[in-house]
Amino acid sequence: MNTKNTFTILLIGLISGGCGADLTCDEPQKYQMAVESSKITSPEDLDLLRSDRELRIGRASPRDPRSADSPCLDTPPRILSQESS
């Protein structure tokens, strides 16, 4: 019975300790440093790239800059379509 109580106490301690993890956004992430670049071109001795397989990525909606003490983003920004309707 003593082993069971010890195991239960250790399990509760591990579970409650995991909930107190420090999740901060202080360090910039790699995706935040992404910049737009030119299209990839194939060398002359290779086949041309197929434009129908090009991945088109929309621009994120503009928004005010976040304050330095704001929490992490829970959801990504809304993406606006580049196609005109």
N, C-alpha and C positions, 0 to 999 in steps of 0.2 A: 504494500500500500504506500509506503514511503517513496518508492521509486516512481510510482504513478503521479504523486503530488509534485515531486521534483520536476518530472517531465512536463507537467501542465504549467508550472510556474515558469520554466524556461521557454516554453512555447509562447505563452502570453507575453513574456518580455521581448522575444524576438519579433513577434507580430507588432507590438506597440512601438518598438524601436524603428521598424521599417516605415511606419506612418510618419515619422518625424524627420524624414529625409529633407535636406536643404536643396530645393529646386530653384535655382536662380537663373537669370538670363544676363548675368553681368558680362560674360565673355561673348564677343560677336561670333555668330555661327558662320560656317563656310558659305552657306547659301546667301547670306546677307552681303557678301563681297562679290557676288556674281555681276558681271558686266555684259552688255550686249556686244557681240562681235560680228564680224562679217561672215558670210556664208562659206561653207567649205567648198573648195574647188578640187577636182580630181586632176592629177598630173596628165600630161598629154598622152602618155603611153597606156593609160587605163581608160575604161569605159566611163562615159559621163554619168553623173548621179541622176537618179530618177526624181524629177520634181514632184510627181504624184505621191511619193513616199516621204516627203518633207514634213517634219513635225512643226506645226504652227503653234506657238505659245502666245496666248493673249497677254496684254499688259494689265497689271494690277490696278485697281481703282485708286485714284489719288486720295490721300488722307493727310491730316496734320501729323507732324512728327510726334512720336511718343516721348513722354518725359523720361528722364534717366532713371527714376525710381519706380517706373511702372512694372507690373508683373509680366510674366511670359505670355506670349500669344497662345490662346487656346484653340483658335481656328485660324486658318490662313486668310489673307485678304480676298475679297470678292474679285473675280476676274471679269474684265469687260471684253466683249467681243470686238475684234478688229474689223469685222465685216460690217459694211453700212447696210441698213435696212431700207 
